[in-house]
Amino acid sequence: MSVLRDKAVPTKAFTNGNIEVNDFCSYIGSYTFKRAGRDKRKFILNLGPVMLGTQSYYLGACTGEKFIFLGLNGKVWRVIGKVLKNSIALPTTTDKDAIRIWADTISQRIVDSLSPKMSVAVSRKTSFRYNSMVKSLVQNRSDEASLLGFDRTISYYAKHINQNWTYAELLHPRSPTLKHALYVSLVLALPAKTAASLIEIGSLSEFRCPLISRDLALGLYQQAVQLLAKLCPEWWANGAFTQWEYIGSIDEIFYKQYANLVINAHNQDIDLSTAAGFVRSDPLASYQRTIPEMEE
């Protein structure tokens, strides 16, 4: 039986949301098409995130082909009418940094072809300003830590924001976001006004509009500080010099809180907004609940 022509099908892992946007070269789908009268099938590789307009997508491509794919909400589709100038060649290295650079290079070529020139220029300038600010803030904290006898490298801060991050995710995010800015501000224990400025720029880049004002960014940071201080007293005591190797990461702490919030709502048969209200009044009450309750 002949397969359907030009059909992109997401993998089960992608449909179920088990592939992170920065899992470079993971399979997010397969693409079947006809060439010279014969059916061909290629896997679609994840090249990471791409911001087009106001939406962030998974970017995909097939080795040996010029096709361009986008993914969102468990769906994958080919961008009709747009192709790469050269076929994709999979890097022979297994080094994560090298693979990221390879994916970033191809991604930039695709973004340039899909986005209006003015949009690309504005996005680049915003990202450059944001990345420069993050690099300066991280370097200052690292230098300050050295003077006090602490070993706080860029990679150390990256890993303890998120276990899957390297210095590249910390200093050179492909698209700055509010969450990235907030996490950087927390791990560096930045002064409120500095954090608000970083969060404002990160959200501006993510949403492509000035939704988050300086005052709103300041409020978001202060709420995040209050929550993290209760969930991780050592961070409240030591700030940027917290010994994260004995704790984990900020993302892990917040994700546990999120998971327990959902479990709390499920167990008590209440809506999420009500459960979130309980957490705001007593964060530790939800944080100390255990996941197995939901499975029982």
C-alpha positions, 0 to 999 in steps of 0.5 A: 500500500502506498503511503500518503504524499507529503504527510508529517506525523508527530512522534508519540513522545512529542505528542505526549509532551515528553520532548523538551524544546532544547532536546536537540536532534530528538525526533519530533515527527516523521515525514513521508513524501514521493520522489521520482515516483517512489515513497520516502520517509524521513525523521524530523529532527528538533532544532530547538525553539524559534520565535515567529511573531508572538508565538514560540514553535519547535523548529524541525528539519530532515537530514539530507533534505531542504524541508522546514517544519514547525511544531506546536501543541503536539502537532508537526507540519511542513512550511509549504513554499519555504525551503533551505538553500542547502540540505541538512547534514547531521553533525558527526559529533556527540558534543552537546555544545557543538550540536547546539551551535549547529542547531542555532546556525541552521535555526538562524538561517530559517528564521531569516527566511521566514520572518520579515527583515524588520522583525528579525532586526528588532528581535536581534537587537532585543536579544543582544541587549538582554544577553549582554545584560545577563552576561554582565550580571552573572560575571559580576556575581561570579567575581564577587563570589571569588573574592569571598572564597566561593566557586561560582562559575557561569556553568554552576549558576546555569546548572542550578537554575535547571539541571539541563542548562549549560552556560549557553542556555544561561548566557545565550538563550535563543529567545529571551523569556520572562521565565528565563529573566526571573530565574536568572534574577533569583539565582543571582539574588539581584536587587529588586530594581535590577531584576525588574529591568531584566524581567521587563526586557525578557518579557518584551522579547517573549510577548513582542509587546510591552505587556509587562511594565517595570512595576508589574515586573517588580511585583512578579519578582517580589512574589517569586522571592517570597515563595522561594524564600519559604521553599528554600530558607538557605537561599533566603540566608545566602542568596547568590552564594547558596550551596545549590549542590546540596539542594538541587535547582530553582526549576526543580523546587518550583516544579515540585510546588506546581506538581503538588498544587495540582495534586492538592486540587485533585485530592480535594476535588477543587479547581486550580485557582482555589488550590493556588490561593491555598498555596499563596497563603501557606506555600509549604502546606502544598509543597510538603504533600507527596505525589503518590497520593494521586496515584492511590 
